[in-house]
Amino acid sequence: MLLIFSTIGRAQSYLSYGLAFNGHEAVAEKRTSFEIGSGRPICLSGVVRLEFDLNFVSYNHIYFGYILRIVNENQNIDLIYDQRASLFRVISGQKFFNISFAADAYRLYNDWNRLAITLDLNKQQISLSLNDRQAGSTAFAFKGNCFRFLYGANDDERFHTRDIPPMRLKDIRIFDNERLHNHWPLEEVSDTLCYDISAREPARVKNGVWLKPGHQYWKMIGAFQLNGNAVTGFDSRNEQLLIAGIDSVVTYDLRQNQHPRTAKSAKQENILIGCQGIYDTLTNRFYNFYIDHRKLATYDPSTSQWNKTFPDTILTEYWHANKFISPLDTALYIVGGYGQLKYKNQVQRYQLRNGHWDTLSVGGHFFPPRYLAGLGLNITGDTAFIVGGYGSMTGDQMLDPGAYYDLFAFDIRSKTFTKRFNMDSVYGRFTFANSLVIDAKRRQYYGLVFPKDSFNSRLQLMQGSLDKPVYKLTGTPIPYSFYDVQSFADLYYAPGAGKLVAVTLLYADQELHQRETSVKVYTIDFPPLDPAIETSAVVPQKGFLYKWLLFIGLLLVVCILVLWLYRRKRIKLLTPPITVSNSAALTPAVTTAEETPDNDLVDVMPEPLSVIDDEADPLPPAESVPSEEALPIPSQAVMPARSSIRLFGPFQAFSEDGTELTGLFTPLMKELLLLILIYTVRTGQGITSDELTEILWTGKSAKDAKNNRSVNLAKLKSILEKIGNCMINKKSVYWQFQFNEAQFSLDYEQFVHLTKTHGVVDRSLMTSLLKVVESGAFLAKTEYDWLDDVKAEVSNAVIDISLAYLKQESEDPEFVIRVANAVFFFDRLNEEALEFKCKSLVMLRRYSLANNTYEKFVKDYRDIYGEEFYKTFNDVIKA
């Protein structure tokens, strides 16, 4: 197993490599070239195919230029990018060929694209494909069979050029009659000569920017002094790091490759030591807060002004507390901290809308008091993960303090802590910088760890799992001067720029008259890699060892597979066949509510069903199941056969083949789509550009808002193309969501049609409505200010129609329970739904389930209203 993991680790190291090209953003003599066959042309025969992976570097202004020049004797075949038309074109000399094609904009900048150029010397023909799709072909008279391949800039006397787009390349392959002739992976970390791994053919590199070192080594991008006790925050929407002192705010724009740092004068008379900063992307405001006085100052980037300052006071009792802003209730949460010889475990909340502070009463597992922990918020914004820290079980510094190596999840909705696991401190004792970066796709987190018992300390990036107590250290260490209350470190992630950002602050001695903060900013490309492993992987002398490890690992896998197949075949031969008569059918066993333990009984508001396992046993219809837990599965829960977007339950998007594409939507993309979609379906018109700007880009200049809107609409259109059968279109002044009704499913449109066109509330209408709403509450776990009215409108419609039906239906208690459950999705304390549900359960003789439904309702009523429910169980079932 160790041998297998060794080879797997090496395979994963190839996820981040290639060669980046300096384009128009660099002076002419610093632009990048990669030349194959420049010393001696490569001679081939028959059908020649050149393949390579390409993408463009984001956030540049000029993308026009030559990607590749193929030189055949004294003639050239050029692949260029026409920025004005957003097309790749093929030319020769002064002639355009009839080959031009476009690439998916999102994939071009965020993923690798496989380009293949086929030179058929027999048929005298050139053809191209992009990502395995044909892009065109044309006749061409080749002169001989020898070629040079010149990527980017080149100094050839006849074909000299400096016009190149900012691009990246990897895995260049040349095939001769379908046989691999050359392969340049471009895994190097330096050097100006790059050797093909098949035939040791050299290629020349000039001004190359190798990608792999950027994933291995932290790079310092700034070191400076700020007056006062600085605080930091990160605008993840615009990918800007903000660092505030008492007289200025420094901003690093991570999307800018050159001159990313700017500074603005912004007076704030005092920033107390112990203050912390945080940026709220919901309101585009930078906050500086002081926990002891429960005060918060707001910085408006558009006006470069703070709205208040803080008076001098004693030292804080909440050093190194963790913080986050929840999108569920737009509130600032503060967890833990240390001061006055006490470790804290309180969860404090500041409601940004009304300025109210409170300390929450939390439940679940006991969360030991601590500071120097790492905290990160999941992508849906409903769970905070807290790992590690230093404290004591009692909170008293004098009673057995020590480091924690555990991971807790804090559920923001229920206000409960859940301990996930404990980790082993195999790398020695360590504590965490303030924030974690959560990788939701891989269920991982990244945090900065350091030993707290040394001033000349080092920050080390740690990669851990959210589900298992495993972790590893990666990247190079960062020097960190740690002096407890006079030091601070934080970690952020800029997804568009593809970088992790680390910030360290060292405050001057508070006894000095002039208070200053030493600030250092570092970045590393994401995902980070271990330098030791990666460097050794490219050393030629060790290649033999890795080949043997790979061979042994594959041999073990084959042996295990053969044994498994042999055992399976043997069991099959020994197992007698099962015969089923024509008059009988196999029926899956169903566990009734009476057979279920009390603590597993169904909740008043059951969770929506979202995915059905195609290989699972089929469930019987609702009418035949004697248990509420086996309620009928709505048709929306089955993976759609056509492309769809679902708004009932969690937001989900599926392509035509059933592939879920929800993960392609960033928070901004999701909100932009929902605005256009809901306004279109709800009003029949859509939404104007001004309304979009007012909601999404308020405070920005007209020019910036227009640029942001154009870029994000282009990205959104690209995602909708992947979903298929739907699009964003502008009609008159309105942006509209349009779709093919025969090939696209939109549950919200079905809901609006049912609620607006119904005449009589009958069984047919109720059945159709349940198919939509049984998937869950409308846009569960999605919260925006503008969405509140829409949610209220949907909830009122569901409740009104459902209760109107319940008042006339009494013959089918199973169906009544389904309707009542639909009401509970939208109003968990609806008394009429409780009465109908409990009476129906009594009619079905499910007395214990009826009583548990009532008890759960009473508990929720008490938790929400702070008083006892005024009806007894008998009152409810006799109502």
Sequence and secondary structure as in RCSB ss.txt:
>XXXX:A:sequence
MLLIFSTIGRAQSYLSYGLAFNGHEAVAEKRTSFEIGSGRPICLSGVVRLEFDLNFVSYNHIYFGYILRIVNENQ
NIDLIYDQRASLFRVISGQKFFNISFAADAYRLYNDWNRLAITLDLNKQQISLSLNDRQAGSTAFAFKGNCFRFL
YGANDDERFHTRDIPPMRLKDIRIFDNERLHNHWPLEEVSDTLCYDISAREPARVKNGVWLKPGHQYWKMIGAFQ
LNGNAVTGFDSRNEQLLIAGIDSVVTYDLRQNQHPRTAKSAKQENILIGCQGIYDTLTNRFYNFYIDHRKLATYD
PSTSQWNKTFPDTILTEYWHANKFISPLDTALYIVGGYGQLKYKNQVQRYQLRNGHWDTLSVGGHFFPPRYLAGL
GLNITGDTAFIVGGYGSMTGDQMLDPGAYYDLFAFDIRSKTFTKRFNMDSVYGRFTFANSLVIDAKRRQYYGLVF
PKDSFNSRLQLMQGSLDKPVYKLTGTPIPYSFYDVQSFADLYYAPGAGKLVAVTLLYADQELHQRETSVKVYTID
FPPLDPAIETSAVVPQKGFLYKWLLFIGLLLVVCILVLWLYRRKRIKLLTPPITVSNSAALTPAVTTAEETPDND
LVDVMPEPLSVIDDEADPLPPAESVPSEEALPIPSQAVMPARSSIRLFGPFQAFSEDGTELTGLFTPLMKELLLL
ILIYTVRTGQGITSDELTEILWTGKSAKDAKNNRSVNLAKLKSILEKIGNCMINKKSVYWQFQFNEAQFSLDYEQ
FVHLTKTHGVVDRSLMTSLLKVVESGAFLAKTEYDWLDDVKAEVSNAVIDISLAYLKQESEDPEFVIRVANAVFF
FDRLNEEALEFKCKSLVMLRRYSLANNTYEKFVKDYRDIYGEEFYKTFNDVIKA
>XXXX:A:secstr
 HHHHHHHHHHHHTTS  EE   TTS GGG  EEEESSSS EE  SEEEEEEEEEE SS S   EEEEEEEETTE
EEEEEEETTTTEEEEEETTEEEEEEE   HHHHHHS EEEEEEEETTTTEEEEEETTEEEEEEE    SSEEEEE
EE B  TTT B    SEEEEEEEEEETTEEEEEE    SS SEEE TTT  EEEEES EEHHHHHHS EEEEEEE
EESS EEEEETTTTEEEEE SSEEEEEETT SS  EEEEE   S   TT EEEEETTTTEEEEEETTTTEEEEEE
TTTTEES      S  S BT EEEEETTTTEEEEEEEEETTEEEEEEEEEETTTTEEEE   EES     BS EE
EE TTSSEEEEEEEEE SSSBTTS  EEEEEEEEEETTTTEEEEEEE   TT S EE SB EEETTTTEEEEEEE
 TT SEEEEEEEEEESSSS EEEEEEEEEEE  GGGEEEEEEEETTTTEEEEEEEEE  TTSSS EEEEEEEEEE
SS   HHHHHHHT GGGHHHHHHHHHHHHHHHHHHHHHHHHHHHHHHHHS      TT         GGGS GGG
S  SS        TTS     GGG S GGG    GGGS  SSEEEE BSS EEE TTS B GGG  HHHHHHHHH
HHHHHHHHSS EEHHHHHHHHSTTS HHHHHHHHHHHHHHHHHHHHHH SEEEEEETTEEEEEE TTTEEEHHHH
HHHHHHH  S  HHHHHHHHHHHTT SBTTT   GGGHHHHHHHHHHHHHHHHHHHTT  S HHHHHHHHHHHHH
H TT HHHHHHHHHHHHHTT HHHHHHHHHHHHHHHHHHHSS  S  HHHHHT 
